[in-house]
Amino acid sequence: MPGITRRAFAASSVAAATSAFFSPARAQAYPARPVTLIVPWGAGGGTDATARIIATLLQQELGQPFNVVNLTGGSGVIGHAEIVTAPPDGYTIGMITVEIAMLHWQAVTHLTPRNFMPLALMNEDPPGIQVAASSPYKTVKELTEALKLAPPGRFKASGTGQGGIWHLALVGWMQALGLPANQVTWSPSNGAAPAMQDLVAGSIDLTTCSVPEARATIEAGQARSLAIMAHARNPSFPDVPTLKEALGVDYSTSSWRGIAGPKGLPPEIATRLTGALKTVYDSAAFKNFMTGRGFGTVWRDASGFQTFMDEADSQMGQAMKAAGFAKA
């Protein structure tokens, strides 16, 4: 082999193979086999449903099965941890949720949004402010004035467990109004559905769950939503104003869901996944599925999703500290 030693040839061959692995051509070949999509929450819920429509449409776009695997437990920690520790080859990704910006503040896990490689944010559901149909408060302004005049603890609210996303939404709203974090007493529940039942029964005065979660009760004429804590109205509920529109209070927060992978994912594969997710997001099938269930849609690419999570992490920390839940 003139002009080149066997050792040099071997070294050049390894370099070429390594280059080929991370080349655009290699990324175009991805995925060459089925991909696992981890969901940190149980089957049948909103997160699971959103993940499954995304998985179905990714399979159509990329030509390989995207298999949803529900890994529950530890308030979402187990599934999120599995995404972080997966091999960074693109064959295990997952749906991450707002809880990853919350649990580390409570010292439940060391994981934060910065432990993931974000790919895309695709869903955001802001909390609404619901009252029973029999409530004397017809607008969020009327309710807010009553809250301001009442002694702390006079009003009761619910929507999730103690320290959950909808509880922190209430705390953030109180802070935005200049009121104590405990101005409204939180009555823990096992989710939005039982909280809405308590609202109708008169056990509590308001809920701060998302409007889609309250939809059945609202459509039954047993409750009404007065406002949402968002930058813009939800097209599925166009008559429900934002807090800024109704009160001039520029406060928003949300429960959200996005797709991410482990750190170290090859850039070419990450880019290919983000591109495929954008195609999914823009599709009529995805939009119709989400709109039909009242789920909010929002697009942020990898860098935008990272910025979004950083802001959510800071906001959740502030609310937890105000409520006395922060341990980290």
C-alpha positions in Angstrom: 0.0 0.0 0.0 2.3 2.8 -1.3 2.5 6.1 0.5 0.4 5.0 3.5 1.2 2.7 6.4 -1.3 0.1 7.6 -1.6 2.0 10.9 -2.3 5.3 9.1 -4.9 3.6 6.9 -6.6 2.0 9.9 -6.7 5.4 11.7 -8.2 7.1 8.7 -10.8 4.4 8.3 -11.9 4.8 12.0 -12.1 8.6 11.5 -14.2 8.1 8.3 -16.5 5.7 10.1 -16.9 8.1 13.0 -17.6 11.0 10.6 -20.2 8.9 8.8 -22.0 8.1 12.0 -22.6 11.8 12.8 -22.9 12.9 9.2 -26.1 14.4 7.7 -26.5 11.2 5.6 -26.5 9.2 8.9 -29.1 11.5 10.3 -31.3 11.1 7.2 -31.1 7.3 7.8 -32.4 7.8 11.3 -34.5 6.1 12.6 -33.4 2.7 11.4 -35.4 0.9 14.0 -38.4 1.5 16.4 -38.1 4.4 18.9 -39.3 4.4 22.5 -41.3 7.4 23.7 -41.4 7.5 27.5 -44.4 9.0 29.2 -43.9 9.7 33.0 -47.6 9.5 33.7 -50.3 6.8 33.4 -52.2 5.6 30.4 -55.5 7.3 29.7 -54.6 10.8 30.9 -54.0 14.0 28.9 -50.3 13.6 28.8 -50.6 10.0 27.6 -53.2 11.0 24.9 -51.0 13.8 23.7 -47.9 11.6 23.5 -49.8 8.9 21.6 -51.0 11.2 18.8 -47.5 12.6 18.5 -46.1 9.1 18.4 -48.6 8.0 15.7 -47.8 11.1 13.5 -44.0 10.7 14.0 -44.3 7.1 12.8 -46.0 8.4 9.6 -43.4 11.1 9.2 -40.2 9.1 9.9 -41.3 5.6 8.8 -40.5 3.7 12.1 -42.8 2.8 15.1 -42.7 5.3 18.0 -43.7 3.1 20.9 -45.2 4.9 23.9 -44.1 3.4 27.3 -45.8 4.6 30.5 -43.3 4.7 33.4 -45.1 6.0 36.4 -44.2 6.6 40.0 -42.5 9.1 42.3 -44.8 12.0 41.1 -43.3 11.7 37.6 -39.7 11.3 38.8 -39.2 7.7 37.6 -40.2 8.3 34.0 -38.3 11.6 33.7 -35.2 9.9 35.1 -35.5 7.1 32.6 -35.3 9.7 29.8 -32.2 11.4 31.2 -30.3 8.1 31.7 -31.2 6.6 28.3 -28.4 6.1 25.7 -28.1 9.3 23.7 -28.7 7.6 20.3 -32.2 8.9 19.5 -33.9 5.6 20.1 -35.3 6.6 23.5 -36.9 10.0 23.9 -39.8 11.2 26.1 -42.5 13.6 26.9 -41.5 15.9 29.8 -44.0 17.9 31.8 -44.2 20.9 34.0 -43.4 18.8 37.1 -39.8 18.7 36.1 -39.6 22.4 36.9 -41.3 21.8 40.3 -40.1 18.7 42.0 -36.5 19.6 42.6 -37.6 22.7 44.5 -39.3 20.3 46.9 -36.1 18.1 47.1 -38.0 15.2 45.6 -35.4 14.8 42.8 -32.2 16.4 41.7 -33.4 16.5 38.1 -34.1 20.0 36.6 -35.0 21.0 33.0 -31.3 21.5 32.4 -30.7 17.7 32.6 -32.6 17.2 29.3 -31.9 17.9 25.6 -35.1 19.8 24.6 -36.5 19.0 21.2 -39.9 20.8 21.1 -42.6 22.3 23.2 -46.0 21.4 21.7 -48.7 21.8 24.4 -49.5 24.4 27.0 -52.7 24.6 29.1 -53.1 27.6 31.4 -55.2 27.4 34.5 -58.7 28.8 34.5 -60.6 30.3 37.4 -63.9 28.5 37.8 -66.9 29.1 40.1 -70.1 27.1 40.5 -73.1 28.2 38.5 -74.8 29.2 41.7 -71.9 31.5 42.7 -72.8 35.2 43.1 -69.6 36.1 41.2 -70.3 36.6 37.5 -66.9 38.0 36.5 -63.3 37.5 37.7 -63.3 41.2 38.7 -66.2 40.7 41.1 -64.5 37.6 42.5 -61.2 39.4 42.9 -62.8 42.3 44.8 -64.4 39.8 47.2 -61.1 38.1 47.7 -59.4 41.4 48.5 -62.0 42.3 51.1 -62.2 38.9 52.8 -60.0 37.9 55.7 -57.3 35.4 54.8 -58.7 31.8 54.6 -62.3 32.9 54.1 -62.4 31.5 50.5 -61.4 28.0 49.6 -60.0 26.7 46.3 -58.9 23.3 44.8 -57.9 21.6 41.6 -55.0 19.3 42.5 -52.9 18.2 45.5 -51.0 20.4 47.9 -48.1 22.1 46.1 -49.3 20.9 42.6 -49.3 23.1 39.5 -52.9 24.5 40.0 -52.1 25.3 43.6 -49.0 27.2 42.6 -51.1 29.0 39.9 -53.4 30.3 42.7 -50.4 31.4 44.7 -48.9 33.2 41.8 -52.2 34.9 41.1 -52.4 36.1 44.7 -48.9 37.4 44.5 -49.8 39.3 41.3 -52.7 40.9 43.2 -50.4 41.9 46.1 -52.2 39.5 48.4 -50.6 36.9 50.8 -49.9 33.5 49.3 -52.4 32.0 51.7 -55.2 34.5 51.1 -57.2 31.7 49.7 -57.1 28.3 51.6 -56.1 25.4 49.4 -58.2 22.3 49.8 -56.1 19.4 48.3 -57.8 17.0 45.9 -56.8 14.0 43.8 -57.2 16.0 40.6 -59.4 18.4 38.7 -62.4 16.1 38.4 -63.1 15.6 42.1 -62.3 19.3 42.7 -65.0 20.3 40.2 -67.4 17.9 42.0 -66.6 19.7 45.3 -67.2 23.0 43.6 -70.6 22.0 42.4 -71.4 20.6 45.9 -70.5 23.9 47.5 -67.5 22.6 49.5 -65.1 25.1 47.9 -65.6 28.5 46.3 -63.4 28.2 43.2 -61.0 26.0 41.2 -57.9 26.9 39.3 -57.6 23.8 37.1 -57.4 24.2 33.3 -60.6 25.0 31.4 -60.4 21.7 29.4 -60.4 19.8 32.7 -63.5 21.8 33.8 -65.2 21.5 30.4 -67.7 18.7 31.2 -69.0 20.5 34.3 -69.2 23.8 32.5 -71.0 22.3 29.5 -73.4 20.7 32.0 -74.3 24.1 33.2 -73.0 23.5 36.7 -70.0 25.8 36.6 -68.5 28.7 34.6 -65.0 29.8 33.9 -64.3 33.5 34.7 -60.8 33.9 33.3 -57.6 32.1 32.3 -54.0 32.8 33.4 -52.6 33.1 29.9 -51.2 35.6 27.5 -54.0 35.0 25.0 -57.5 33.4 25.0 -57.9 29.7 24.2 -59.5 29.4 20.8 -61.6 26.5 22.2 -63.0 28.8 24.8 -63.1 32.2 23.1 -65.5 33.8 25.6 -63.1 33.3 28.6 -60.9 36.4 29.0 -57.3 36.5 30.2 -56.5 38.0 33.6 -54.8 41.0 31.8 -58.0 41.7 29.8 -60.3 41.4 32.8 -58.1 42.8 35.6 -55.1 44.4 34.0 -53.0 41.8 35.8 -50.2 40.5 33.5 -49.8 37.1 35.1 -49.7 33.8 33.3 -48.6 30.2 34.0 -49.4 26.8 32.6 -49.2 23.1 32.7 -47.1 22.1 29.6 -45.8 19.1 27.7 -42.9 18.8 25.4 -40.5 16.3 23.8 -36.9 15.9 24.9 -34.1 13.4 24.9 -31.0 12.7 27.0 -28.1 15.0 27.0 -25.5 14.1 24.3 -28.0 13.3 21.6 -26.1 13.8 18.2 -27.0 17.3 16.9 -28.0 15.8 13.5 -30.5 13.4 15.0 -31.8 16.1 17.4 -32.4 18.5 14.4 -34.1 15.7 12.5 -36.4 15.0 15.4 -37.3 18.7 15.9 -38.0 19.0 12.2 -40.3 16.0 12.3 -42.1 17.3 15.4 -42.7 20.6 13.6 -44.3 18.7 10.7 -46.5 16.9 13.3 -47.4 20.1 15.0 -48.4 21.8 11.7 -50.5 18.8 10.6 -54.3 19.0 10.6 -54.4 15.7 12.4 -52.6 17.0 15.4 -54.5 20.3 15.5 -57.8 18.6 15.2 -57.0 16.1 17.9 -55.8 18.8 20.4 -58.6 21.3 19.6 -61.2 18.6 19.9 -60.1 18.0 23.5 -59.7 21.7 24.3 -55.9 21.2 24.7 -53.8 24.2 24.0 -51.1 24.1 21.3 -47.9 26.1 21.2 -44.7 25.6 19.3 -41.2 26.2 20.6 -38.1 24.7 18.9 -35.2 23.3 20.9 -33.7 26.6 22.0 -37.1 28.2 22.5 -38.2 25.3 24.7 -35.1 25.6 26.8 -35.7 29.3 27.4 -39.4 28.5 28.2 -38.4 25.8 30.8 -35.8 28.1 32.4 -38.5 30.7 32.9 -41.0 28.1 34.2 -38.4 26.8 36.6 -37.8 30.3 38.0 -41.5 31.0 38.3 -42.3 27.7 40.0 -39.4 28.3 42.5 -40.8 31.7 43.4 -44.3 30.4 44.0 -43.1 27.5 46.1 -41.0 29.7 48.2 -43.9 32.1 48.8 -46.1 29.1 49.7 -43.5 27.6 52.0 -43.0 24.4 49.9 -39.5 25.0 48.7 -36.8 22.9 50.4 -34.0 23.2 47.8 
